Amino acid sequence: MNVIKNLRSEISQKNIYQNIVFFSLVLAPIAFAAGPAVMEILVMVSNLSFLFLVVTKKISNYPSRKIFFYLLLYLAIILITSLFSIIPIVSLKSGVLSFRFIVFVFASIYILNVFKSGYVILFYTYIFIFSFILADAYIQFFLGKDLFFIEPLSKDRITGVFGDEKKLGSFLVRLIPILIGLSLILLKNKNYLISTLILLFSFPIIIFTQERIASLFLVIIFVFFAIYSWNRMLQNKKRYTLLFCLFVSIPLIFYNLDINKFKERITDTKIQLNGGEINGKLVFWSTQHQSFAKTSIEIFKKNKLFGSGIKTYREACKEIKIEYKNNCSTHPHNIFFQILSETGFLGIIFYLIILFFLMKKQFLFFFSNNKKDPNIFFLLGFFFYINPFFPSGQMFNNWYMGIGIFSLIFYFYFEINKQLDQTEHLQ
């Protein structure tokens, strides 16, 4: 009740544009679930409100100069590589418009500094949205239709509120690190319990979606959470041993009982990794994915400095002939190879700098004595977006990019405020 009372007080003290930005952030997960059209409207309204605040100079002392420098560098790379693109109009349109999501991140960080109880409201709102979508997916699995009378995509593949789109697992696995991070920051006594329940109830649904990369990402989240909780686990061995066994038993039960054809999918994945043969040669995820990767390298060789241009893989691949068939698609299905082929040296160097920062943070988390920084979970969501190791969506796709960088809002907000607190303490 105090949270709602504080929120009402803050809303009454803020102007309409600040309130618009705040409620856009509150409703963001619903927009991601509703689809690209709703998401675009929400981002546009939020950005216009934020830009009005900037133009009218109602924003002061916004702590983002260092971040702003890197964003300007990103924009410069976008513009330069687009000008040298094989289809400049397509590259400029996709590249420049991608900046709207970065503005949304800026606007959200700003508004969290304005609404002091903002991230508390976000946590409880996001938990409710997450729980609703998860429950809706379970209903669809058991009853054949969800709460909106949407049927599964197939008998063995559920999609919940996403209908014909295979995004449910991807959506859940990108929201989970945010919920875990916020719960560890906000909740004192029940943070580990809430985080564990989120992981346990999410795992079966993500398996039901048949999104293999989403399942793999959830395992990665679990590993990070187990390391973060290690000291607590040592103090409560019986409880956490039971929870650990429950989590591990889920895929084992699915595999042994072949629930939702899980055993069959594991076998198919092994064959796929062996180039389509039972004892074949190991390939990069599949013969098709390896074909995309080799094609990307060949495109890069022809346009080493600036690449072929953003969103031009589908055209550039037509001129590449390799030993594999069907080497063309809308994108290479891997972020690293997409950046390599479409932005060349200029883009890949910038990408590797960001990747180095992420890997350094994760390395320190694993091997340092202090494993009590919840911010690592917010970085996980972003890592899932730009990781070079697994198949991925189109980097500049509006939905994929929007939800991919969404967790950066919370990372930068808490990181900036942590630095401000340290500065004030020193003074």
C-alpha positions as CSV (number, residue, x, y, z in Angstrom):
1,M,0.0,0.0,0.0
2,N,2.9,2.4,0.8
3,V,4.3,1.8,-2.7
4,I,1.0,2.7,-4.4
5,K,0.6,5.7,-2.1
6,N,4.2,6.9,-3.0
7,L,3.5,6.3,-6.7
8,R,0.3,8.4,-6.6
9,S,2.2,11.2,-4.8
10,E,5.0,11.1,-7.4
11,I,2.6,11.1,-10.4
12,S,0.8,14.2,-9.1
13,Q,4.2,16.0,-8.8
14,K,5.4,15.2,-12.3
15,N,4.4,16.7,-15.6
16,I,2.5,14.8,-18.3
17,Y,5.5,14.0,-20.4
18,Q,7.4,12.4,-17.5
19,N,4.3,10.4,-16.6
20,I,4.0,9.2,-20.2
21,V,7.6,8.0,-20.3
22,F,7.2,6.2,-16.9
23,F,4.0,4.4,-17.9
24,S,5.5,3.5,-21.2
25,L,8.3,1.7,-19.3
26,V,5.7,0.1,-17.0
27,L,3.7,-1.3,-20.0
28,A,6.8,-2.3,-22.1
29,P,6.5,-6.1,-21.5
30,I,2.8,-6.0,-22.5
31,A,3.9,-4.2,-25.7
32,F,6.5,-6.8,-26.4
33,A,3.9,-9.5,-26.0
34,A,1.2,-7.7,-28.0
35,G,3.5,-7.4,-31.1
36,P,5.7,-5.0,-33.0
37,A,2.9,-2.6,-33.9
38,V,2.0,-1.9,-30.2
39,M,5.6,-1.8,-29.3
40,E,6.4,0.8,-31.9
41,I,3.6,3.0,-30.8
42,L,4.7,2.8,-27.2
43,V,8.4,3.5,-28.0
44,M,7.4,6.4,-30.3
45,V,5.2,8.1,-27.6
46,S,7.8,7.6,-25.0
47,N,10.6,9.0,-27.2
48,L,8.7,12.0,-28.3
49,S,7.8,12.9,-24.7
50,F,11.4,12.4,-23.6
51,L,12.7,14.6,-26.6
52,F,10.2,17.3,-25.6
53,L,11.7,17.3,-22.1
54,V,15.2,17.5,-23.5
55,V,14.3,20.4,-25.9
56,T,12.5,22.4,-23.3
57,K,15.4,21.9,-20.9
58,K,13.4,20.2,-18.3
59,I,16.2,17.6,-17.9
60,S,19.3,18.6,-16.0
61,N,22.3,16.7,-14.6
62,Y,21.5,13.6,-16.6
63,P,24.4,11.3,-15.8
64,S,25.1,9.7,-19.2
65,R,28.0,11.5,-20.9
66,K,30.2,8.4,-21.2
67,I,27.3,6.3,-22.5
68,F,26.3,9.1,-24.8
69,F,29.8,9.1,-26.4
70,Y,29.5,5.4,-27.2
71,L,26.1,5.9,-28.7
72,L,27.3,8.7,-30.9
73,L,30.1,6.3,-32.0
74,Y,27.4,3.7,-32.8
75,L,25.5,6.2,-34.8
76,A,28.6,7.2,-36.8
77,I,29.3,3.6,-37.7
78,I,25.7,3.1,-38.8
79,L,25.9,6.2,-41.0
80,I,29.3,5.4,-42.5
81,T,28.6,1.7,-43.3
82,S,25.2,2.6,-44.7
83,L,26.6,5.2,-47.1
84,F,28.9,2.5,-48.5
85,S,26.2,-0.1,-48.5
86,I,25.2,-2.0,-51.7
87,I,21.7,-0.7,-51.0
88,P,22.2,2.6,-49.0
89,I,18.5,3.4,-48.6
90,V,17.7,0.1,-46.9
91,S,20.8,0.3,-44.7
92,L,20.1,3.9,-43.7
93,K,16.5,3.2,-42.9
94,S,17.2,0.2,-40.7
95,G,20.3,1.5,-39.1
96,V,19.1,5.0,-38.2
97,L,15.7,3.8,-37.0
98,S,17.4,1.4,-34.6
99,F,18.4,4.4,-32.7
100,R,14.8,4.8,-31.4
101,F,15.3,1.9,-29.0
102,I,18.5,3.5,-27.7
103,V,16.6,6.7,-27.1
104,F,14.0,4.6,-25.3
105,V,16.7,3.2,-23.0
106,F,17.9,6.8,-22.3
107,A,14.4,7.9,-21.5
108,S,13.8,5.0,-19.2
109,I,17.0,5.5,-17.2
110,Y,16.1,9.2,-16.9
111,I,12.6,8.4,-15.7
112,L,13.8,5.9,-13.1
113,N,15.9,8.7,-11.6
114,V,12.8,10.9,-11.5
115,F,10.5,8.3,-10.0
116,K,12.3,7.2,-6.9
117,S,9.9,4.3,-6.3
118,G,9.7,3.6,-10.0
119,Y,11.7,0.3,-10.1
120,V,9.7,-1.0,-7.2
121,I,6.5,-0.5,-9.2
122,L,8.2,-2.0,-12.3
123,F,9.2,-5.2,-10.4
124,Y,5.7,-5.9,-9.1
125,T,4.1,-5.0,-12.5
126,Y,6.6,-7.2,-14.4
127,I,6.1,-10.1,-12.0
128,F,2.3,-9.9,-12.6
129,I,2.7,-9.7,-16.4
130,F,5.2,-12.5,-16.4
131,S,3.1,-14.7,-14.1
132,F,0.0,-14.1,-16.3
133,I,1.7,-15.0,-19.5
134,L,3.3,-18.1,-17.9
135,A,-0.1,-19.2,-16.5
136,D,-1.7,-18.6,-19.9
137,A,0.9,-20.8,-21.5
138,Y,0.2,-23.6,-19.0
139,I,-3.5,-23.3,-19.7
140,Q,-2.9,-23.6,-23.4
141,F,-0.8,-26.7,-22.9
142,F,-3.3,-28.5,-20.7
143,L,-6.6,-27.3,-22.2
144,G,-5.6,-26.8,-25.8
145,K,-6.5,-23.1,-25.8
146,D,-5.3,-20.2,-23.8
147,L,-7.3,-17.5,-22.0
148,F,-7.7,-15.7,-25.4
149,F,-8.9,-18.9,-27.1
150,I,-5.6,-19.1,-29.0
151,E,-4.6,-22.7,-29.9
152,P,-1.0,-24.0,-29.9
153,L,1.0,-23.7,-33.0
154,S,1.1,-27.5,-33.2
155,K,0.2,-30.4,-31.0
156,D,3.7,-30.4,-29.5
157,R,4.5,-26.7,-29.6
158,I,2.9,-24.0,-27.5
159,T,3.2,-20.3,-28.1
160,G,0.7,-18.8,-25.6
161,V,-0.3,-15.2,-26.3
162,F,2.1,-15.0,-29.2
163,G,-0.2,-17.1,-31.4
164,D,1.5,-17.9,-34.7
165,E,4.9,-16.4,-33.7
166,K,7.5,-18.6,-32.0
167,K,8.5,-16.0,-29.4
168,L,7.2,-17.2,-26.1
169,G,10.4,-18.8,-24.9
170,S,12.5,-15.9,-26.2
171,F,10.2,-13.4,-24.4
172,L,10.3,-15.3,-21.1
173,V,14.0,-16.0,-21.0
174,R,14.8,-12.3,-21.6
175,L,12.4,-11.1,-18.9
176,I,13.7,-13.6,-16.3
177,P,17.1,-12.0,-15.7
178,I,15.4,-8.6,-15.1
179,L,13.0,-10.2,-12.6
180,I,15.8,-12.0,-10.8
181,G,18.0,-8.9,-10.7
182,L,15.2,-6.7,-9.3
183,S,14.1,-9.3,-6.8
184,L,17.7,-9.7,-5.4
185,I,17.9,-5.9,-5.1
186,L,14.4,-5.3,-3.6
187,L,13.5,-8.3,-1.6
188,K,15.5,-9.1,1.5
189,N,14.1,-12.4,2.9
190,K,12.3,-13.9,-0.1
191,N,14.5,-12.9,-3.0
192,Y,16.1,-16.3,-3.4
193,L,12.7,-18.1,-3.1
194,I,11.1,-15.8,-5.7
195,S,14.0,-16.2,-8.1
196,T,14.0,-20.0,-7.7
197,L,10.3,-20.3,-8.3
198,I,10.6,-18.2,-11.5
199,L,13.2,-20.6,-12.8
200,L,11.3,-23.7,-11.8
201,F,8.0,-22.8,-13.3
202,S,9.6,-21.3,-16.5
203,F,11.6,-24.4,-17.4
204,P,8.7,-26.7,-18.5
205,I,7.0,-24.0,-20.5
206,I,10.2,-23.1,-22.3
207,I,10.7,-26.8,-23.1
208,F,7.1,-26.9,-24.4
209,T,7.9,-24.0,-26.8
210,Q,10.6,-26.1,-28.5
211,E,12.9,-23.1,-28.6
212,R,16.2,-24.8,-28.0
213,I,18.2,-21.7,-27.6
214,A,15.8,-20.3,-25.1
215,S,16.1,-23.5,-23.1
216,L,19.9,-23.2,-23.2
217,F,19.7,-19.5,-22.1
218,L,17.6,-20.6,-19.1
219,V,20.2,-23.1,-18.1
220,I,22.8,-20.3,-18.3
221,I,20.7,-18.1,-16.0
222,F,20.4,-21.0,-13.6
223,V,24.2,-21.4,-13.5
224,F,24.6,-17.7,-12.7
225,F,21.9,-17.8,-10.1
226,A,23.5,-20.9,-8.4
227,I,26.9,-19.2,-8.3
228,Y,25.3,-16.0,-6.9
229,S,23.4,-18.1,-4.3
230,W,26.3,-20.3,-3.4
231,N,26.9,-19.0,0.1
232,R,23.2,-19.1,0.9
233,M,23.0,-22.7,-0.4
234,L,25.8,-23.7,1.9
235,Q,23.9,-22.3,4.9
236,N,20.7,-24.1,3.8
237,K,22.0,-27.3,2.2
238,K,18.8,-29.3,2.5
239,R,16.5,-26.7,1.1
240,Y,18.7,-25.7,-1.8
241,T,19.8,-29.3,-2.6
242,L,16.1,-30.1,-3.0
243,L,15.5,-27.1,-5.3
244,F,18.6,-28.0,-7.3
245,C,17.4,-31.5,-7.7
246,L,14.0,-30.3,-8.8
247,F,15.5,-28.1,-11.5
248,V,17.8,-30.8,-12.8
249,S,15.0,-33.4,-12.7
250,I,12.8,-31.4,-15.1
251,P,14.8,-32.1,-18.3
252,L,15.6,-35.7,-17.1
253,I,11.9,-36.5,-16.6
254,F,11.0,-34.9,-20.0
255,Y,13.8,-36.9,-21.7
256,N,13.1,-40.3,-20.1
257,L,9.3,-40.0,-20.5
258,D,9.7,-38.3,-23.9
259,I,7.2,-35.6,-22.9
260,N,6.4,-33.3,-25.7
261,K,8.8,-35.3,-27.9
262,F,11.7,-33.9,-25.8
263,K,13.9,-37.0,-26.3
264,E,13.3,-36.9,-30.1
265,R,14.3,-33.2,-30.2
266,I,17.5,-34.0,-28.3
267,T,18.4,-36.7,-30.8
268,D,17.6,-34.4,-33.7
269,T,19.8,-31.7,-32.2
270,K,22.7,-34.2,-31.9
271,I,22.3,-35.2,-35.6
272,Q,22.0,-31.5,-36.6
273,L,25.3,-30.7,-34.8
274,N,26.9,-33.6,-36.8
275,G,25.9,-32.1,-40.1
276,G,22.8,-34.2,-40.5
277,E,24.5,-37.6,-39.9
278,I,24.5,-39.7,-36.7
279,N,28.4,-39.9,-36.7
280,G,29.1,-37.0,-39.0
281,K,31.6,-34.2,-38.7
282,L,30.8,-31.5,-36.1
283,V,29.4,-28.3,-37.7
284,F,28.5,-24.8,-36.5
285,W,25.0,-25.7,-35.1
286,S,23.9,-27.2,-38.4
287,T,24.9,-27.5,-42.0
288,Q,22.6,-24.6,-42.8
289,H,24.0,-22.3,-40.1
290,Q,27.6,-23.2,-41.2
291,S,26.6,-22.3,-44.7
292,F,25.4,-18.9,-43.5
293,A,28.6,-18.4,-41.6
294,K,30.9,-19.2,-44.6
295,T,28.8,-17.0,-46.8
296,S,29.2,-14.1,-44.3
297,I,32.9,-14.5,-44.4
298,E,32.9,-14.4,-48.2
299,I,30.8,-11.3,-48.2
300,F,33.2,-9.7,-45.7
301,K,36.2,-10.5,-47.9
302,K,34.5,-8.5,-50.7
303,N,33.7,-5.5,-48.4
304,K,36.3,-5.7,-45.6
305,L,36.2,-2.1,-44.3
306,F,32.5,-1.2,-44.3
307,G,30.7,-4.5,-45.1
308,S,27.9,-4.9,-47.6
309,G,25.6,-2.7,-45.5
310,I,22.9,-3.2,-42.8
311,K,20.2,-5.6,-43.8
312,T,21.8,-6.5,-47.1
313,Y,22.8,-10.1,-46.5
314,R,19.8,-11.3,-48.4
315,E,21.1,-9.5,-51.5
316,A,24.9,-10.0,-51.0
317,C,24.6,-13.7,-50.5
318,K,23.2,-14.2,-54.0
319,E,26.7,-13.5,-55.4
320,I,28.4,-16.1,-53.2
321,K,28.6,-19.7,-54.3
322,I,29.8,-22.3,-51.8
323,E,29.6,-26.0,-51.5
324,Y,26.4,-25.9,-49.4
325,K,23.0,-25.2,-51.0
326,N,20.5,-22.6,-49.8
327,N,23.1,-20.2,-48.4
328,C,20.8,-17.2,-48.7
329,S,18.3,-16.0,-46.1
330,T,17.2,-12.7,-44.7
331,H,20.2,-12.7,-42.3
332,P,23.0,-15.1,-41.3
333,H,21.2,-16.2,-38.1
334,N,24.1,-15.2,-35.9
335,I,24.9,-11.7,-34.6
336,F,28.7,-12.0,-35.1
337,F,28.5,-13.1,-38.7
338,Q,25.8,-10.5,-39.4
339,I,27.9,-7.7,-38.1
340,L,31.0,-9.1,-39.9
341,S,29.3,-9.3,-43.3
342,E,27.1,-6.2,-43.1
343,T,29.4,-3.7,-41.3
344,G,32.9,-5.0,-42.0
345,F,36.0,-4.1,-39.8
346,L,34.4,-0.8,-38.7
347,G,31.4,-2.5,-37.1
348,I,33.1,-5.7,-35.9
349,I,35.7,-3.8,-33.9
350,F,33.0,-1.8,-32.1
351,Y,31.1,-5.1,-31.5
352,L,34.2,-6.8,-30.1
353,I,34.8,-4.0,-27.7
354,I,31.3,-4.3,-26.3
355,L,31.6,-8.1,-26.2
356,F,34.9,-7.8,-24.3
357,F,33.3,-5.6,-21.7
358,L,30.5,-8.2,-21.2
359,M,32.8,-11.2,-21.1
360,K,35.1,-9.3,-18.6
361,K,32.1,-8.7,-16.3
362,Q,31.0,-12.3,-16.5
363,F,34.6,-13.6,-16.0
364,L,35.0,-11.4,-12.9
365,F,31.7,-12.7,-11.6
366,F,32.8,-16.3,-11.9
367,F,36.3,-15.9,-10.5
368,S,36.2,-13.0,-8.1
369,N,35.5,-13.4,-4.4
370,N,32.6,-10.9,-4.5
371,K,29.7,-12.5,-6.2
372,K,27.0,-10.2,-4.8
373,D,26.3,-7.8,-7.6
374,P,22.8,-8.4,-9.0
375,N,23.6,-6.2,-11.9
376,I,25.2,-9.2,-13.6
377,F,21.7,-10.5,-14.3
378,F,20.7,-7.4,-16.2
379,L,23.8,-7.9,-18.4
380,L,22.8,-11.5,-19.1
381,G,19.7,-10.3,-21.0
382,F,21.8,-8.1,-23.3
383,F,24.4,-10.9,-23.7
384,F,21.7,-13.2,-25.0
385,Y,21.0,-10.5,-27.7
386,I,24.6,-10.0,-28.9
387,N,26.3,-13.3,-28.1
388,P,28.5,-14.7,-30.9
389,F,28.1,-18.3,-29.9
390,F,24.5,-19.3,-30.6
391,P,22.0,-18.8,-33.5
392,S,20.1,-15.6,-33.3
393,G,17.5,-13.4,-34.9
394,Q,18.0,-10.5,-37.2
395,M,19.9,-7.9,-35.1
396,F,18.0,-4.9,-36.5
397,N,14.6,-6.5,-36.3
398,N,12.4,-4.1,-34.3
399,W,11.1,-6.7,-31.8
400,Y,14.3,-8.6,-31.4
401,M,16.4,-5.4,-30.8
402,G,13.8,-3.9,-28.6
403,I,13.6,-6.8,-26.1
404,G,17.3,-7.5,-26.6
405,I,18.5,-4.2,-25.2
406,F,15.7,-3.8,-22.7
407,S,17.6,-5.1,-19.7
408,L,20.3,-2.4,-20.2
409,I,17.9,0.1,-18.8
410,F,18.2,-1.5,-15.3
411,Y,21.9,-2.2,-15.7
412,F,22.8,1.4,-16.4
413,Y,20.3,2.8,-13.9
414,F,21.7,0.9,-11.0
415,E,25.3,1.2,-12.2
416,I,25.0,5.0,-12.5
417,N,23.4,5.4,-9.1
418,K,26.0,3.1,-7.6
419,Q,28.8,5.3,-8.9
420,L,26.9,8.5,-7.7
421,D,26.6,7.0,-4.2
422,Q,30.3,6.2,-4.2
423,T,31.2,9.7,-5.2
424,E,28.9,11.2,-2.6
425,H,30.5,8.9,0.0
426,L,34.0,10.0,-0.9
427,Q,32.9,13.7,-0.6
